[in-house]
Structures are given as structure tokens and as C-alpha cells.
Amino acid sequence: MTSRILVLLGAALLSTQALAQVSVTDPWIRATVPVQKSTGAFMGVKSAQPARLVEVRTEAAGRAELHEMAMDGQVMRMRRVDGIELPAGKPVNLASGGYHVMLFDLKRQLKEGESVELVLVVQDAAKKRQEVKVAVPVKPLSYSAHSGH
């Protein structure tokens, strides 16, 4: 009986360790003005194993979507995507002008200096899902990740 419990505990530790292999770097959300109902969230996401970012949730917005900005001829277009591939060990940058997160139907103004929790849902090759909670700082309207902070 004791050995069975140890095996189960060991398996639980290994599965927890396997799921905890997604990291997020430099997250930020653009601040809003009082009547604004949408904004963007940006960050770096890296998975140790091949995975796919499939969903984002937050209490601060009515809905959160994964988006991509891409050129369509001479026009830059933004469109919703069902997921973003996370190749094993390679960082994926969610940034203005490419893949990013859009927050719609904001429930309140997002002010510089506060933090908003996002839940990233990542799916592995076996279709198992992991939730990664991230406290994301709200940056000024004029902030750009490329401006040297």
C-alpha cells in the first residue's frame, strides 16, 4: 500500500512538473481612457515542449481573443486566430504588429501602474490543457516595448 502511494505521489509530481513548462516574459497591457472598451496585451511566451496557446481569459474584460496583424496587399489587417503555435524551447513574441491578445468589452478603465490577471490556456500535443496565470502590469498609452522602457 505504501509503495502504491509513493508511486502515485511520484506520478503527480512528474505531471505537475511537465505542466509547469510554460513561461511568460515582459507582459504588459496598454492603458485605456475612461470610455475605451478595448486594448491590447503583449508578452513573450515560451514552452519547453511543443504546445499551442489556445485561449486567454480575464475578469477585466467581457472577452479576450488571440489576434494576428498581417499585411493583406497594401493593407494591415487584424484578425482573430484560434491558436498560436509554441515551438519547443523557442520564444514567441506577442507584440504590436504580429500576434497579440485583444481585450474587448472592458469592464472598467485600465490605469497605468495597476496589474491585471490574465489566464493563458496552453494545450500540449496530447490535447491536455494547462492554465498559466499572469499578473500583467498596465503601461501608459504611449508605452512601447521597443522604446527601452
C-alpha positions in Angstrom: 0.0 0.0 0.0 2.8 2.4 0.9 4.6 1.8 -2.3 1.4 2.4 -4.3 1.0 5.8 -2.6 4.6 6.7 -3.3 4.2 5.8 -7.0 1.0 7.9 -7.2 2.8 10.8 -5.5 5.8 10.5 -7.9 3.5 10.4 -10.9 1.7 13.5 -9.6 5.0 15.4 -9.2 6.1 14.4 -12.7 2.8 15.5 -14.3 2.9 18.8 -12.3 6.5 19.3 -13.5 5.5 18.6 -17.1 2.7 21.1 -17.0 4.8 23.8 -15.4 6.9 24.3 -18.5 5.4 27.4 -20.0 7.0 30.8 -19.1 5.9 34.3 -19.8 8.3 37.3 -20.0 7.8 41.0 -20.1 4.0 41.1 -20.1 2.2 44.4 -20.4 -1.3 45.9 -21.2 -1.8 49.3 -22.8 -3.7 51.7 -20.5 -7.1 53.0 -21.6 -9.0 56.2 -21.4 -12.3 56.2 -19.4 -14.7 55.4 -22.3 -12.4 53.0 -24.2 -13.8 49.4 -24.5 -10.7 47.5 -25.9 -7.0 47.3 -25.6 -4.1 45.0 -26.3 -1.9 42.8 -24.2 1.6 41.8 -25.1 4.3 39.4 -23.8 6.8 36.7 -24.7 5.6 33.1 -24.3 7.9 30.1 -24.3 7.1 26.4 -23.9 9.6 23.7 -23.2 7.5 21.2 -25.2 5.6 21.7 -28.4 2.3 23.4 -27.5 -0.3 25.8 -28.6 -1.8 28.9 -26.9 -5.5 28.4 -27.4 -7.3 30.8 -25.1 -6.9 33.8 -22.9 -9.3 34.9 -20.1 -9.5 37.8 -17.7 -12.0 39.2 -15.3 -11.2 42.8 -16.6 -12.9 42.2 -20.0 -16.1 40.7 -21.4 -13.9 38.7 -23.8 -10.3 38.1 -24.6 -9.1 36.9 -28.1 -5.9 35.9 -29.7 -5.2 38.1 -32.7 -2.8 38.5 -35.6 -1.9 41.6 -37.5 -0.7 40.8 -41.1 -0.4 42.6 -44.4 -3.1 41.9 -47.0 -1.7 43.5 -50.1 -1.1 47.2 -49.0 -3.4 47.0 -46.0 -2.6 45.9 -42.5 -5.4 43.8 -41.1 -6.1 42.4 -37.7 -7.9 39.0 -37.4 -8.9 36.6 -34.6 -6.9 33.3 -34.6 -7.9 30.0 -33.0 -4.4 29.5 -31.5 -0.7 30.4 -31.6 1.9 27.6 -32.1 4.6 27.5 -29.4 7.5 25.5 -30.8 9.5 23.7 -28.2 12.1 25.9 -26.5 11.5 28.9 -28.8 10.1 32.1 -27.5 7.1 33.5 -29.3 6.6 37.3 -29.1 3.1 38.6 -28.8 3.7 42.2 -29.9 2.1 45.0 -31.7 2.2 44.3 -35.5 2.0 40.5 -35.1 0.3 38.0 -32.7 -1.1 39.6 -29.6 -4.1 39.5 -27.2 -7.1 41.8 -27.6 -9.3 42.6 -24.6 -12.8 43.6 -25.6 -15.8 44.9 -23.6 -13.6 46.2 -20.9 -15.5 46.4 -17.5 -13.5 49.5 -16.4 -10.7 51.8 -17.3 -7.3 50.2 -17.1 -4.9 52.6 -15.5 -1.2 52.9 -15.6 0.5 51.2 -12.7 -2.2 48.7 -11.9 -2.0 45.0 -12.6 -4.5 42.8 -14.5 -4.6 39.0 -14.2 -4.7 37.1 -17.4 -5.2 33.3 -17.7 -3.4 31.8 -20.6 -4.6 28.3 -21.7 -1.9 26.2 -23.3 -2.6 22.9 -25.0 0.1 20.2 -25.4 0.4 17.6 -28.2 -1.7 15.2 -26.2 -4.5 17.8 -26.0 -4.0 18.3 -22.3 -4.7 21.9 -21.2 -2.7 24.0 -18.7 -3.7 27.3 -17.3 -0.9 29.8 -16.7 -1.9 32.8 -14.5 0.0 36.0 -15.2 -0.2 39.3 -13.4 0.2 41.9 -16.2 1.2 45.5 -15.5 -0.7 48.2 -17.2 1.7 50.6 -19.0 1.0 54.2 -20.2 -0.9 54.8 -23.5 2.4 56.0 -25.1 4.4 53.0 -23.9 6.3 50.9 -26.5 8.2 47.7 -25.6 10.8 48.8 -28.1 11.4 52.2 -26.6 13.8 51.0 -23.9 11.2 51.2 -21.2 
